[in-house]
Amino acid sequence: MSADLLPEHPDFLWRNPEPKSSYDAVIVGGGGHGLATAYYLAKNHGMTNIVVLEKGWLAGGNMARNTTIIRSNYLWDESAAIYEHALKLWEILPEELEYDFLFSQRGVMNLAHTLGDVRESIRRVGANKLNGVDAEWLEPDQVKELCPILNISDNIRYPVMGATYQPRAGIAKHDHVAWAFARKCDELGVDIIQNCEVTGFLKDGNRVVGVKTNRGTINTEKVGLCAAGHSSVLAEMAGFRLPIQSHPLQALVSELHEPVHPTVVMSNHVHVYVSQAHKGELVMGAGVDSYNGYGQRGSFHVIENQMAAAVELFPIFARAHVLRTWGGIVDTTLDASPIVGTTPVENMFVNCGWGTGGFKGTPAAGLTFAHTIATGAPHKLNKPFALERFETGALIDEHGAAAVAH
Amino acid sequence: MLLISCPNCGSRDETEFHYGGQAHVPYPENPNELNDREWAEFLFYRDNTKGVFAERWLHSTGCRQWFNMLRDTVSYDIQAVYPMGTPRPAAAAAAAESGTASLAADSTTTGSAGPSTSATSIAETSTNASSTTAPEGATK
């Protein structure tokens, strides 16, 4: 792809101001969710005296480490609602942000390899249709038609017995998504401060009134936490606990290839998911390490299992070379659903627990979280995802639709 | 991949083991008296320490025995392996306090070629009788 097709170089997309001593709201975390939250705070709620604090570089955490897949084929009503809203936002955002982040609706297949998979998948297709989410059940020959390089032979260990298919799903170029949000945030007056690490919080009684950072103290009326894998570390600084466990999740890319892989293929059962990036790399996701970790690297055997599954499903991958592997830190909850809402600390709000599915939820997470920060009350889409559900027992058990077992 | 020193079988690859989450979480002594908040704490809330973390492991394809382990969740160094029912080794517990509060850049450059499997006999620090019969904090 020639350079003139790519958007402007990021250096010129936002200012790098010094932090002010006071803001109306502080967003902790300059990844996709933090930037989307700041964007919707400014656009929908008129809050422009706000700042996004990022301890490293803009969008250098999980936003730069995911496999860029966007879909909304979740089982439960609550999840289908928020992820489908996200997908509808993805469909209009390139125009709204005036920035082409190469959103490609090439469809996503979720493979079924056992009779149990088949039954669960057909049930999910039905649930999706009832929720207005586009979904189809495909027989193996239809799977092969959509993705000819897939091996649908009966003679492999976990043969393809069919797949769910969501045609509107797809991929986007994740770094460009972040730059698109950052550029618009900047235009609306939002300060984005990189290399600014939060080291503590100032409280007046149980109300948060400021944020301590390595670049000085910032007074504020509201704090929104969007720190993904580090959410529980921040919560501990603020004096409350989150039902979150952080695990390394690995992914890898191959060297560049001619277009061979026309859609996105995911398999929860043998645990691999693959798409081909716009430039030509095969992008593959692996599983999470079972143990807690913050090291942004994972165990080799997880990659080994993923590659074995990939080569069995896609025999031509045996000739591809791995270019690089990496890990992100995902914050998982016991019902595999996110936490978006208020916290035990007054005026402090949390958006976390998206586990392995945060990227696809970015616009809806930002929109609903901005609503909660601005009004102090839940948006109808994030209300079911409140922290209180772990007390009331109204869990949203999405392990079956999460694509990565965690 | 972690090289884990099973107290019964010696050093084996991580793939032989099963992770069991945070160690030293006692079952409520009087479950009937717990309110919803306390049940939520017991069922869903666990420490998510950035630093030295006490956790349970099962040697599922070996001796099939559970044991406890102190492991750094940033460097993945294994600092101690000790039997179920014995208290968390005291020296490393202090290190965990500082590790938890740290938001320092992720240190993926620990310099060690692999996880340490030394200090497998810290269990000897647990000499009092009560600590060998019940997990720490079991009398909630």
Interface residues (C-beta under 8 A of the other chain):
Chain A: K55 G56 E197 V198 T199 H230 S232 V233 L234 E236 M237 R241 L242 P243 I244 Q245 S246 S290 Y291 N292 G293 Y294 G295 Q296 R297 S299 F300 H301 T333 L334 F390 E391 T392 G393
Chain B: M1 L2 D13 E14 T15 H18 Y19 G21 D36 R37 W39 A40 E41 L43 F44 Y45 R46 N48 T49 K50 F53 E55 R71 T73 V74 S75 Y76 T100 A101 L103 A105 D106 T108
